[in-house]
């Protein structure tokens, strides 16, 4: 929704830590991706379906930065619950 309201491109960011644990003064790696153009997010008038699509696009880019496979849109319903 922030991307929709701002009307701006989105920069995906993946934060990597050792053993996926965060903590004070723990070393982290921050990976920045190429900006995702606002037009690629599929917004026209807003709404849940457009937000879900944009979320999937952004999250798949973040997963790529971390070396993970992209999310399967068919399994997206598991995340909603």
C-alpha positions as CSV (number, residue, x, y, z in Angstrom):
1,X,0.0,0.0,0.0
2,X,2.9,2.3,0.6
3,X,4.1,1.8,-2.9
4,X,0.7,2.5,-4.3
5,X,0.2,5.7,-2.3
6,X,3.7,7.0,-2.9
7,X,3.5,6.4,-6.7
8,X,7.3,5.7,-6.6
9,X,9.6,2.9,-7.7
10,X,10.5,0.3,-5.0
11,X,14.0,-0.8,-4.1
12,X,14.0,-4.4,-2.8
13,X,16.3,-5.0,0.2
14,X,17.4,-8.4,1.6
15,X,19.0,-8.4,5.1
16,X,21.2,-11.4,5.7
17,X,22.3,-12.5,9.2
18,X,24.2,-15.5,10.5
19,X,21.7,-18.3,11.2
20,X,18.8,-15.8,10.5
21,X,19.2,-14.4,14.0
22,X,19.0,-10.6,14.6
23,X,20.6,-9.0,17.6
24,X,22.3,-5.9,18.9
25,X,25.7,-5.5,17.3
26,X,25.3,-8.6,15.2
27,X,26.9,-8.5,11.8
28,X,24.5,-8.2,8.9
29,X,24.8,-8.0,5.2
30,X,22.4,-5.8,3.3
31,X,21.7,-6.5,-0.4
32,X,20.0,-3.9,-2.5
33,X,18.3,-4.8,-5.7
34,X,17.5,-2.9,-8.8
35,X,14.5,-0.5,-8.5
36,X,11.2,-2.0,-9.5
37,X,9.3,0.5,-11.6
38,X,6.0,1.6,-10.3
39,X,4.4,0.7,-13.6
40,X,5.6,-3.0,-13.2
41,X,3.7,-3.3,-9.9
42,X,0.3,-3.4,-11.8
43,X,-1.5,-0.6,-10.1
44,X,-4.4,1.1,-11.8
45,X,-7.0,2.0,-9.1
46,X,-5.8,0.2,-6.0
47,X,-7.5,-2.6,-4.2
48,X,-6.7,-5.9,-2.6
49,X,-5.9,-7.8,-5.8
50,X,-3.5,-5.2,-7.0
51,X,-1.9,-5.0,-3.6
52,X,-1.4,-8.8,-3.5
53,X,0.1,-8.8,-7.0
54,X,2.5,-6.0,-6.1
55,X,3.5,-7.7,-2.9
56,X,4.3,-10.9,-4.8
57,X,6.4,-9.0,-7.3
58,X,8.4,-7.2,-4.6
59,X,8.8,-10.3,-2.4
60,X,10.0,-12.4,-5.3
61,X,12.7,-9.8,-6.0
62,X,13.7,-9.9,-2.3
63,X,13.9,-13.7,-2.4
64,X,16.1,-13.5,-5.5
65,X,18.5,-11.2,-3.7
66,X,18.8,-13.8,-0.9
67,X,19.3,-16.7,-3.2
68,X,15.9,-18.3,-2.5
69,X,13.5,-19.6,-5.2
70,X,10.6,-17.3,-6.1
71,X,7.3,-17.7,-4.2
72,X,4.7,-19.8,-6.0
73,X,1.5,-17.6,-6.5
74,X,-0.6,-20.8,-5.9
75,X,0.8,-21.1,-2.3
76,X,0.1,-17.4,-1.6
77,X,-3.1,-18.3,0.2
78,X,-1.0,-19.9,3.0
79,X,0.6,-16.5,3.7
80,X,-2.8,-14.7,4.0
81,X,-4.0,-16.9,6.9
